[in-house]
Amino acid sequence: MNRVQPFIGKNLIKVFTGQRRVGKSHLLFQLIQQIKESETKANIIYINKEDLAFEALKTAKDLNDYVIQHQSKNQKNYVFIDEIQEIENFEDALRSLLIDDTMDLYCTGSNAELLSTDIAGKLSGRFIEINVYSLTYIEFLEFQQLKDSPESLQSYLKYGGLPYLIHLPLEETIVFEYLKNIYSTIIFRDVINRYGVRNTIFLEQLIYFLASNTGSIFSAKSISDFLKSQKVNIAPNQVQVYAQHLVNAFLIHQVKRYDMEGKRLMGYQARSLNLIDRK
């Protein structure tokens, strides 16, 4: 919340990006409540693309027309759009709406390509991206009302820091079922469906390999060579493509190597790929 405060009311698009169920929608609701309390006459427009009520909003024109239809001519219009990547060419609508000084725009997305080079170019730098991660250990303690202890740390390492866990008992069977469902949603909707992945068996093998070697430094070729030893014949370029899909879905995070002597970032050939669960 602190990161977005200086930009409230400013003529910039505020974009919250991060893994599904990491708390992006909750941040929007907090902002809406704050704005309602500080500006009683503010006009709030909220759109959630996971809600069937907004199923008809499929294109940039649909989005633009909906906002214009619900805008106020006399007050500030605060527009909140959840999972905006589900709207085709959404950036065209945002760019058009931003022309109106009464519009203050906020949106969330669960795909790292949300602000790709092409989209960022269309928005002409008139946006700020705020990455949302799961809870840190300190935040986990605050949410769960726990004291720092070896047992609390073990719970955090075991269950992770997704905010909704506050509503569940920290019991293995219950939490793991919840996490498994989130994992399945990310894999199916944000990887397989979005990118048309056909080799789902290899995808699962790659995820298992990365989970077993998180923090290790390796290349697409080294992964390919290992899988060949396991009788799975996948070319290095295919490994790289699938790994990038997982990065785009915020399931893993890539840590690039830095050449201290040459003071430059190394290429894709050698980097660490870590599962995203806590930051």
C-alpha positions in Angstrom: 0.0 0.0 0.0 2.8 2.4 0.8 4.2 2.2 -2.7 1.1 3.3 -4.4 0.2 6.1 -2.0 2.2 8.8 -3.8 0.5 8.1 -7.1 -3.1 8.2 -6.0 -5.0 10.8 -8.0 -2.1 11.2 -10.4 -2.5 10.9 -14.2 -0.6 7.6 -14.3 -1.9 4.0 -14.7 -1.2 2.0 -11.6 -0.5 -1.6 -12.5 -0.3 -4.4 -9.9 1.3 -7.5 -11.2 1.9 -10.9 -9.5 0.9 -14.5 -9.1 -2.7 -15.4 -8.7 -4.1 -15.3 -5.1 -1.1 -13.2 -3.9 -3.4 -10.4 -2.7 -3.7 -8.0 -5.7 -7.5 -7.8 -5.5 -7.3 -7.2 -1.7 -5.0 -4.2 -2.4 -7.6 -2.8 -4.8 -10.3 -3.2 -2.2 -8.1 -1.4 0.4 -7.6 1.5 -2.1 -11.3 1.7 -2.8 -12.1 1.9 0.9 -9.4 4.5 1.4 -10.7 6.7 -1.4 -14.3 6.4 -0.3 -13.3 7.6 3.2 -11.3 10.5 1.9 -13.5 11.6 -1.0 -17.2 10.9 -0.3 -18.3 12.1 -3.7 -15.7 10.1 -5.7 -17.1 7.9 -8.4 -15.8 4.3 -8.1 -15.9 2.0 -11.2 -14.9 -1.6 -10.4 -14.5 -4.4 -13.0 -13.4 -7.9 -12.2 -12.8 -10.1 -15.3 -13.2 -13.3 -13.1 -16.8 -12.2 -12.4 -19.3 -13.4 -15.0 -21.1 -10.1 -14.6 -18.3 -8.6 -16.8 -18.0 -11.5 -19.3 -19.2 -9.2 -22.1 -16.2 -7.0 -21.7 -13.9 -8.7 -24.2 -12.2 -6.0 -26.2 -10.6 -2.6 -25.7 -13.8 -0.9 -27.1 -16.0 -2.9 -24.7 -13.9 -1.7 -21.8 -13.8 1.9 -22.9 -17.5 2.0 -23.6 -18.3 0.5 -20.2 -16.2 3.0 -18.3 -17.5 6.0 -20.3 -21.1 4.8 -19.6 -20.5 4.7 -15.8 -18.3 7.8 -15.5 -19.3 11.0 -13.7 -18.8 14.3 -15.4 -18.6 16.2 -12.1 -16.4 14.1 -9.9 -13.1 12.2 -10.0 -13.5 8.8 -11.5 -11.5 6.0 -9.9 -11.4 3.0 -12.2 -10.3 -0.4 -10.9 -9.9 -3.4 -13.3 -9.0 -6.8 -12.0 -7.2 -9.3 -14.3 -7.1 -6.8 -17.1 -5.0 -9.2 -19.3 -8.3 -11.0 -20.1 -9.4 -8.1 -22.2 -8.0 -8.0 -25.8 -5.9 -5.0 -26.5 -6.7 -3.5 -23.1 -3.8 -1.0 -23.5 -5.8 0.9 -26.2 -8.6 1.5 -23.8 -6.3 2.6 -21.0 -4.5 5.0 -23.3 -7.8 6.5 -24.5 -9.3 6.8 -21.0 -6.1 8.5 -19.7 -6.8 11.4 -22.0 -9.6 12.4 -19.6 -8.1 14.1 -16.5 -11.0 12.9 -14.3 -9.9 9.3 -14.7 -7.6 7.7 -12.2 -6.8 4.1 -13.4 -5.8 1.0 -11.4 -5.5 -2.5 -12.8 -4.1 -5.9 -11.8 -2.7 -8.7 -13.9 -1.4 -12.3 -13.4 1.0 -12.4 -16.4 4.4 -10.9 -16.7 3.7 -10.0 -20.4 1.1 -7.6 -19.2 3.6 -4.8 -19.7 5.6 -6.2 -22.6 7.7 -3.9 -24.8 4.9 -3.3 -27.3 2.3 -2.5 -24.6 4.6 -0.3 -22.6 5.3 1.5 -25.9 1.7 2.2 -26.5 1.2 3.5 -23.0 4.2 5.9 -23.6 5.6 5.5 -20.1 2.4 6.8 -18.5 2.2 3.9 -16.0 3.9 2.6 -12.9 4.2 -1.1 -12.2 4.0 -2.4 -8.7 5.0 -6.0 -8.2 3.0 -7.8 -5.5 4.6 -10.8 -3.8 3.3 -13.2 -1.1 3.9 -12.3 2.6 7.4 -12.0 4.0 8.1 -13.9 7.2 7.5 -10.8 9.4 4.2 -10.2 7.6 3.3 -13.8 8.0 3.8 -13.6 11.7 1.6 -10.4 11.9 -1.2 -12.0 9.8 -1.2 -15.2 11.7 -0.7 -13.5 15.1 2.3 -15.6 15.8 5.5 -15.0 17.7 8.9 -15.5 16.1 9.9 -19.0 16.9 11.4 -22.1 15.2 7.9 -23.5 14.9 6.6 -20.4 13.3 9.5 -20.3 10.8 8.9 -24.0 10.0 5.2 -23.2 9.3 6.2 -20.3 7.0 8.7 -22.5 5.1 6.3 -25.3 4.8 3.1 -23.5 3.9 4.4 -20.2 2.3 3.0 -16.7 2.5 -0.2 -16.5 0.5 -2.5 -14.1 2.4 -5.6 -16.3 2.3 -3.9 -18.8 4.6 -5.1 -16.6 7.5 -8.6 -18.0 6.9 -7.4 -21.6 7.1 -6.1 -23.7 10.0 -2.4 -24.4 9.4 -2.9 -28.1 8.9 -1.0 -29.9 6.2 -4.0 -31.6 4.5 -6.1 -28.4 4.4 -3.3 -26.0 3.3 -1.8 -28.3 0.8 -5.2 -28.9 -0.8 -5.7 -25.1 -1.2 -2.1 -24.7 -2.6 -2.6 -27.6 -5.0 -5.7 -26.0 -6.4 -3.9 -22.6 -6.9 -1.0 -24.4 -8.6 -3.4 -26.2 -11.0 -5.2 -23.0 -11.9 -1.9 -21.3 -12.7 -0.6 -24.2 -14.8 -3.9 -24.7 -16.7 -5.0 -21.1 -17.2 -1.8 -19.1 -17.3 0.5 -21.6 -19.0 -1.3 -24.4 -20.9 -4.3 -22.4 -22.1 -2.5 -19.1 -22.7 0.4 -20.5 -24.6 -1.2 -23.6 -26.1 1.2 -26.0 -24.4 0.8 -29.5 -25.7 3.6 -31.4 -24.0 2.1 -31.2 -20.6 4.2 -34.2 -19.4 7.4 -32.4 -20.0 6.0 -29.2 -18.4 5.4 -31.1 -15.2 8.8 -32.7 -15.4 10.4 -29.3 -15.8 8.5 -27.9 -12.9 9.6 -30.8 -10.7 13.2 -30.3 -11.8 13.1 -26.6 -11.0 11.4 -27.2 -7.6 14.0 -29.8 -6.7 16.9 -27.5 -7.7 15.7 -24.1 -6.7 18.5 -21.6 -6.2 20.9 -23.7 -8.3 22.6 -22.2 -11.3 22.0 -24.0 -14.6 21.4 -23.5 -18.3 18.7 -24.6 -20.7 21.2 -27.0 -22.2 22.1 -28.5 -18.8 18.4 -29.1 -18.1 18.0 -30.7 -21.6 21.0 -32.9 -21.0 19.7 -34.1 -17.6 16.3 -34.9 -19.1 17.9 -36.8 -21.9 19.6 -39.0 -19.2 16.0 -39.6 -18.0 14.9 -40.7 -21.5 13.1 -37.4 -22.1 14.4 -35.9 -25.4 13.8 -32.1 -25.3 15.9 -29.5 -27.1 17.4 -26.6 -25.1 15.4 -24.0 -27.0 12.2 -25.8 -26.0 13.3 -25.9 -22.3 13.9 -22.1 -22.5 10.5 -21.5 -24.0 8.7 -23.5 -21.4 10.7 -21.9 -18.6 9.8 -18.5 -19.9 6.1 -19.5 -19.8 6.5 -20.3 -16.1 8.3 -17.0 -15.5 5.4 -15.1 -17.2 2.9 -16.9 -15.0 4.8 -15.8 -11.9 5.4 -19.4 -10.9 9.1 -19.1 -11.0 11.5 -16.1 -10.8 14.8 -16.0 -12.7 17.9 -14.5 -11.1 20.4 -13.4 -13.7 24.1 -13.8 -13.2 26.2 -10.7 -13.0 29.7 -10.6 -14.5 31.6 -8.7 -11.8 34.7 -8.3 -14.0 32.9 -7.1 -17.0 30.2 -5.4 -15.0 27.4 -6.7 -17.1 24.5 -9.2 -16.9 25.2 -12.6 -18.3 22.8 -14.1 -20.9 20.2 -16.7 -20.5 22.7 -19.5 -20.7 23.4 -19.4 -16.9 21.0 -18.3 -14.3 19.1 -19.4 -11.2 15.4 -20.1 -11.5 13.5 -20.0 -8.2 10.0 -20.9 -7.3 7.9 -17.9 -6.4 6.1 -18.2 -3.1 7.8 -15.7 -0.8 9.9 -12.6 -1.5 
